[in-house]
Amino acid sequence: MSNEAIQSFITDNLARFSPETVRSYKSSLTQFFSFCKKDLNDVKAADVRAWLASLEEQGLKPRTIHVKLSALKSFYQYSMEENLTKKNPTLTVHTPKKDDSLPYYLSKREVALFQELTRNDLRDRALVEALYTTGVRISELLNIKLEDIKLETRQIWIRKGKGNKERFVLFTHDCAERLKAYLESRKVNSEFLFSNSRGGRWNRTLIEIRFQEFSETLGFKVTPHTMRHTFAAHLAEKNMSQSYIQELLGLVNINTTSIYTRLMNTPEKNNMSDIRDK
């Protein structure tokens, strides 16, 4: 019954959930019921707390655990409203305090090393440049179509970002040249900026594997999200306003953006890029 309830929960909320939220919530709920191994009516608060404790033991950050618990809370609220269960075991479970640590990002020297590593592969080089100069989420990048790109004004229309919000992002002249070189070289005909060999969207998992290979070669961690943090941090270093960074990142809450400007106000700001989370 749990699987059917999860599917109903996702289906009934497709209109208000972004694709990324659907992916995250479905994964979190599947993980919970695999851990608990109980029907949704038999779950108790103690089971939820045990799950959270196991996530903490696995080394997950408070922010990640917070997202997973939010998924479970939303699911049980829905289940109560739909009369799928008579009790909500998450009501007395408190959300863990979010980790307020500063984000990991690359120094300009590390970005240069990354660019140098990919210089002989037109697709990889375009991928790195696009992520670094636009600050888009990887899910947004994979949905960019050729018709969304305005090379003459160096703008990309992000049709549906997180929360289904649209926005324009900017990119540099160098990024434009990298994108043109990649597009002129590829053999496949596709409507997407980055596509697979059949012309469809490039697979997210394959990109994450590629970034793992980059990390091993470079000797420091790089992920698509690292490039988003790096984009925002480097703008903050240039004293860009929080509201401008917020707009480019497509963030709803300006308090989320403040974490990047805080980087510039810490005694360790010049050493932050040397702190490694390996």
KOLGU-193558 format. One record per residue (C-alpha): x, y, z; residue in one letter; residue number from 1. Coordinates in nm, 3 decimals. Example, Ala and Ser with C-alpha at 12.3 -4.5 7.8 and 13.67 -1.06 7.14 Angstrom:
% residues 2
((1.230; -0.450; 0.780); "A"; 1)
((1.367; -0.106; 0.714); "S"; 2)
//
This chain:
% residues 278
((0.000; 0.000; 0.000); "M"; 1)
((0.292; 0.233; 0.069); "S"; 2)
((0.407; 0.229; -0.294); "N"; 3)
((0.055; 0.304; -0.420); "E"; 4)
((0.020; 0.590; -0.173); "A"; 5)
((0.355; 0.737; -0.274); "I"; 6)
((0.257; 0.726; -0.641); "Q"; 7)
((-0.077; 0.895; -0.567); "S"; 8)
((0.101; 1.162; -0.361); "F"; 9)
((0.343; 1.237; -0.647); "I"; 10)
((0.075; 1.228; -0.917); "T"; 11)
((-0.163; 1.460; -0.732); "D"; 12)
((0.113; 1.713; -0.669); "N"; 13)
((0.279; 1.721; -1.012); "L"; 14)
((0.133; 2.064; -1.084); "A"; 15)
((0.303; 2.229; -0.788); "R"; 16)
((0.618; 2.015; -0.756); "F"; 17)
((0.918; 2.085; -0.977); "S"; 18)
((1.077; 1.782; -1.151); "P"; 19)
((1.364; 1.808; -0.902); "E"; 20)
((1.123; 1.798; -0.606); "T"; 21)
((0.946; 1.495; -0.752); "V"; 22)
((1.279; 1.317; -0.789); "R"; 23)
((1.392; 1.412; -0.437); "S"; 24)
((1.062; 1.329; -0.263); "Y"; 25)
((1.016; 0.997; -0.442); "K"; 26)
((1.371; 0.893; -0.352); "S"; 27)
((1.331; 1.000; 0.012); "S"; 28)
((1.001; 0.818; 0.059); "L"; 29)
((1.131; 0.501; -0.104); "T"; 30)
((1.436; 0.514; 0.125); "Q"; 31)
((1.222; 0.557; 0.435); "F"; 32)
((0.986; 0.265; 0.369); "F"; 33)
((1.280; 0.045; 0.269); "S"; 34)
((1.437; 0.128; 0.605); "F"; 35)
((1.120; 0.099; 0.812); "C"; 36)
((0.963; -0.198; 0.633); "K"; 37)
((0.618; -0.116; 0.769); "K"; 38)
((0.286; -0.026; 0.613); "D"; 39)
((0.222; 0.349; 0.628); "L"; 40)
((-0.055; 0.293; 0.889); "N"; 41)
((0.185; 0.112; 1.123); "D"; 42)
((0.466; 0.368; 1.122); "V"; 43)
((0.534; 0.538; 1.457); "K"; 44)
((0.728; 0.850; 1.550); "A"; 45)
((1.002; 0.626; 1.689); "A"; 46)
((1.046; 0.473; 1.343); "D"; 47)
((1.089; 0.815; 1.188); "V"; 48)
((1.344; 0.918; 1.453); "R"; 49)
((1.535; 0.592; 1.400); "A"; 50)
((1.552; 0.667; 1.028); "W"; 51)
((1.680; 1.018; 1.090); "L"; 52)
((1.943; 0.880; 1.327); "A"; 53)
((2.058; 0.633; 1.061); "S"; 54)
((2.088; 0.914; 0.806); "L"; 55)
((2.301; 1.110; 1.049); "E"; 56)
((2.521; 0.806; 1.109); "E"; 57)
((2.571; 0.780; 0.732); "Q"; 58)
((2.723; 1.127; 0.742); "G"; 59)
((2.440; 1.314; 0.568); "L"; 60)
((2.435; 1.687; 0.635); "K"; 61)
((2.151; 1.841; 0.839); "P"; 62)
((2.029; 2.026; 0.531); "R"; 63)
((1.992; 1.698; 0.339); "T"; 64)
((1.818; 1.528; 0.631); "I"; 65)
((1.584; 1.828; 0.655); "H"; 66)
((1.477; 1.778; 0.291); "V"; 67)
((1.414; 1.407; 0.345); "K"; 68)
((1.205; 1.468; 0.656); "L"; 69)
((1.010; 1.740; 0.474); "S"; 70)
((0.923; 1.483; 0.208); "A"; 71)
((0.793; 1.243; 0.472); "L"; 72)
((0.596; 1.516; 0.651); "K"; 73)
((0.433; 1.629; 0.324); "S"; 74)
((0.351; 1.272; 0.234); "F"; 75)
((0.179; 1.199; 0.565); "Y"; 76)
((-0.011; 1.527; 0.557); "Q"; 77)
((-0.141; 1.427; 0.214); "Y"; 78)
((-0.223; 1.075; 0.338); "S"; 79)
((-0.427; 1.220; 0.623); "M"; 80)
((-0.619; 1.451; 0.389); "E"; 81)
((-0.693; 1.161; 0.153); "E"; 82)
((-0.792; 0.926; 0.437); "N"; 83)
((-0.513; 0.685; 0.349); "L"; 84)
((-0.409; 0.677; 0.714); "T"; 85)
((-0.563; 0.777; 1.046); "K"; 86)
((-0.250; 0.914; 1.213); "K"; 87)
((0.052; 1.123; 1.127); "N"; 88)
((0.368; 0.986; 1.294); "P"; 89)
((0.574; 1.287; 1.184); "T"; 90)
((0.383; 1.547; 1.389); "L"; 91)
((0.603; 1.512; 1.698); "T"; 92)
((0.927; 1.472; 1.503); "V"; 93)
((1.120; 1.796; 1.490); "H"; 94)
((1.313; 1.907; 1.185); "T"; 95)
((1.689; 1.898; 1.251); "P"; 96)
((1.865; 2.233; 1.259); "K"; 97)
((2.000; 2.317; 0.917); "K"; 98)
((2.373; 2.319; 0.867); "D"; 99)
((2.479; 2.683; 0.839); "D"; 100)
((2.826; 2.603; 0.710); "S"; 101)
((2.965; 2.802; 0.421); "L"; 102)
((2.937; 2.642; 0.076); "P"; 103)
((3.227; 2.464; -0.089); "Y"; 104)
((3.343; 2.637; -0.404); "Y"; 105)
((3.647; 2.651; -0.632); "L"; 106)
((3.915; 2.919; -0.633); "S"; 107)
((3.986; 3.097; -0.961); "K"; 108)
((4.304; 2.893; -0.991); "R"; 109)
((4.107; 2.568; -0.954); "E"; 110)
((3.857; 2.684; -1.216); "V"; 111)
((4.149; 2.750; -1.450); "A"; 112)
((4.285; 2.399; -1.385); "L"; 113)
((3.941; 2.253; -1.458); "F"; 114)
((3.913; 2.451; -1.782); "Q"; 115)
((4.260; 2.336; -1.885); "E"; 116)
((4.171; 1.972; -1.813); "L"; 117)
((3.873; 1.984; -2.051); "T"; 118)
((4.023; 2.204; -2.322); "R"; 119)
((4.068; 1.918; -2.572); "N"; 120)
((3.707; 1.796; -2.547); "D"; 121)
((3.470; 2.052; -2.699); "L"; 122)
((3.162; 1.912; -2.525); "R"; 123)
((3.320; 1.889; -2.178); "D"; 124)
((3.475; 2.233; -2.214); "R"; 125)
((3.138; 2.383; -2.315); "A"; 126)
((2.970; 2.204; -2.026); "L"; 127)
((3.215; 2.341; -1.768); "V"; 128)
((3.193; 2.693; -1.909); "E"; 129)
((2.813; 2.690; -1.924); "A"; 130)
((2.781; 2.578; -1.562); "L"; 131)
((3.044; 2.823; -1.437); "Y"; 132)
((2.927; 3.135; -1.620); "T"; 133)
((2.550; 3.092; -1.581); "T"; 134)
((2.515; 2.937; -1.236); "G"; 135)
((2.227; 2.718; -1.350); "V"; 136)
((2.127; 2.398; -1.177); "R"; 137)
((2.220; 2.079; -1.361); "I"; 138)
((1.849; 1.997; -1.403); "S"; 139)
((1.799; 2.335; -1.570); "E"; 140)
((2.102; 2.292; -1.796); "L"; 141)
((1.977; 1.959; -1.928); "L"; 142)
((1.645; 2.119; -2.031); "N"; 143)
((1.799; 2.409; -2.225); "I"; 144)
((1.696; 2.399; -2.591); "K"; 145)
((1.878; 2.568; -2.877); "L"; 146)
((1.582; 2.801; -2.925); "E"; 147)
((1.627; 2.924; -2.567); "D"; 148)
((1.975; 3.061; -2.640); "I"; 149)
((2.034; 3.414; -2.772); "K"; 150)
((2.397; 3.422; -2.878); "L"; 151)
((2.383; 3.785; -2.995); "E"; 152)
((2.285; 3.912; -2.647); "T"; 153)
((2.446; 3.620; -2.460); "R"; 154)
((2.129; 3.519; -2.276); "Q"; 155)
((1.962; 3.187; -2.200); "I"; 156)
((1.597; 3.154; -2.115); "W"; 157)
((1.547; 2.907; -1.830); "I"; 158)
((1.192; 2.802; -1.903); "R"; 159)
((1.108; 2.618; -1.583); "K"; 160)
((1.357; 2.639; -1.301); "G"; 161)
((1.304; 2.520; -0.945); "K"; 162)
((0.945; 2.590; -0.842); "G"; 163)
((0.851; 2.630; -1.210); "N"; 164)
((0.989; 2.986; -1.214); "K"; 165)
((1.123; 3.128; -1.540); "E"; 166)
((1.424; 3.360; -1.572); "R"; 167)
((1.703; 3.471; -1.803); "F"; 168)
((2.069; 3.398; -1.725); "V"; 169)
((2.373; 3.559; -1.886); "L"; 170)
((2.695; 3.409; -2.019); "F"; 171)
((3.033; 3.541; -2.125); "T"; 172)
((3.183; 3.593; -2.471); "H"; 173)
((3.422; 3.304; -2.404); "D"; 174)
((3.130; 3.080; -2.311); "C"; 175)
((2.954; 3.178; -2.633); "A"; 176)
((3.261; 3.075; -2.833); "E"; 177)
((3.282; 2.743; -2.647); "R"; 178)
((2.914; 2.670; -2.710); "L"; 179)
((2.943; 2.754; -3.080); "K"; 180)
((3.252; 2.535; -3.122); "A"; 181)
((3.078; 2.243; -2.951); "Y"; 182)
((2.754; 2.278; -3.148); "L"; 183)
((2.940; 2.304; -3.480); "E"; 184)
((3.136; 1.987; -3.401); "S"; 185)
((2.860; 1.757; -3.286); "R"; 186)
((2.717; 1.507; -3.529); "K"; 187)
((2.375; 1.452; -3.373); "V"; 188)
((2.076; 1.668; -3.462); "N"; 189)
((1.900; 1.770; -3.141); "S"; 190)
((1.680; 2.047; -3.004); "E"; 191)
((1.872; 2.033; -2.675); "F"; 192)
((2.195; 2.221; -2.602); "L"; 193)
((2.347; 1.910; -2.445); "F"; 194)
((2.210; 1.586; -2.586); "S"; 195)
((2.277; 1.215; -2.589); "N"; 196)
((2.375; 1.022; -2.902); "S"; 197)
((2.007; 0.984; -2.998); "R"; 198)
((1.926; 1.354; -2.974); "G"; 199)
((1.743; 1.338; -2.642); "G"; 200)
((1.839; 1.502; -2.312); "R"; 201)
((2.183; 1.415; -2.180); "W"; 202)
((2.157; 1.177; -1.886); "N"; 203)
((2.216; 1.339; -1.547); "R"; 204)
((2.375; 1.027; -1.400); "T"; 205)
((2.631; 1.014; -1.681); "L"; 206)
((2.728; 1.376; -1.613); "I"; 207)
((2.770; 1.305; -1.242); "E"; 208)
((2.995; 1.008; -1.327); "I"; 209)
((3.195; 1.233; -1.560); "R"; 210)
((3.244; 1.484; -1.280); "F"; 211)
((3.365; 1.206; -1.050); "Q"; 212)
((3.631; 1.131; -1.311); "E"; 213)
((3.723; 1.500; -1.325); "F"; 214)
((3.759; 1.506; -0.946); "S"; 215)
((3.992; 1.208; -0.945); "E"; 216)
((4.214; 1.363; -1.212); "T"; 217)
((4.219; 1.712; -1.060); "L"; 218)
((4.273; 1.599; -0.702); "G"; 219)
((3.989; 1.815; -0.566); "F"; 220)
((3.614; 1.771; -0.566); "K"; 221)
((3.405; 1.910; -0.850); "V"; 222)
((3.034; 1.853; -0.908); "T"; 223)
((2.779; 2.038; -1.120); "P"; 224)
((2.650; 2.201; -0.801); "H"; 225)
((3.005; 2.301; -0.704); "T"; 226)
((3.009; 2.512; -1.020); "M"; 227)
((2.684; 2.682; -0.915); "R"; 228)
((2.836; 2.767; -0.574); "H"; 229)
((3.152; 2.888; -0.749); "T"; 230)
((2.953; 3.113; -0.984); "F"; 231)
((2.772; 3.277; -0.690); "A"; 232)
((3.082; 3.305; -0.469); "A"; 233)
((3.286; 3.470; -0.743); "H"; 234)
((3.007; 3.722; -0.804); "L"; 235)
((3.004; 3.797; -0.432); "A"; 236)
((3.381; 3.851; -0.446); "E"; 237)
((3.312; 4.123; -0.704); "K"; 238)
((3.073; 4.287; -0.452); "N"; 239)
((2.764; 4.209; -0.660); "M"; 240)
((2.443; 4.280; -0.469); "S"; 241)
((2.253; 3.998; -0.300); "Q"; 242)
((1.940; 4.077; -0.503); "S"; 243)
((2.132; 4.049; -0.833); "Y"; 244)
((2.288; 3.715; -0.736); "I"; 245)
((1.948; 3.597; -0.616); "Q"; 246)
((1.789; 3.684; -0.951); "E"; 247)
((2.058; 3.507; -1.154); "L"; 248)
((2.042; 3.195; -0.937); "L"; 249)
((1.663; 3.184; -0.949); "G"; 250)
((1.631; 3.179; -0.570); "L"; 251)
((1.306; 3.278; -0.401); "V"; 252)
((1.446; 3.367; -0.060); "N"; 253)
((1.720; 3.630; -0.043); "I"; 254)
((1.833; 3.479; 0.289); "N"; 255)
((1.959; 3.182; 0.090); "T"; 256)
((2.175; 3.418; -0.116); "T"; 257)
((2.324; 3.581; 0.194); "S"; 258)
((2.542; 3.275; 0.255); "I"; 259)
((2.757; 3.379; -0.041); "Y"; 260)
((2.797; 3.738; 0.071); "T"; 261)
((2.891; 3.608; 0.415); "R"; 262)
((3.194; 3.451; 0.250); "L"; 263)
((3.330; 3.799; 0.197); "M"; 264)
((3.285; 3.892; 0.562); "N"; 265)
((3.473; 3.605; 0.723); "T"; 266)
((3.839; 3.626; 0.836); "P"; 267)
((3.904; 3.305; 0.643); "E"; 268)
((3.759; 3.434; 0.315); "K"; 269)
((4.093; 3.421; 0.136); "N"; 270)
((4.148; 3.062; 0.247); "N"; 271)
((3.797; 2.921; 0.196); "M"; 272)
((3.882; 2.758; -0.135); "S"; 273)
((4.164; 2.565; 0.027); "D"; 274)
((3.925; 2.392; 0.268); "I"; 275)
((3.847; 2.056; 0.115); "R"; 276)
((3.550; 1.837; 0.187); "D"; 277)
((3.682; 1.512; 0.050); "K"; 278)
//
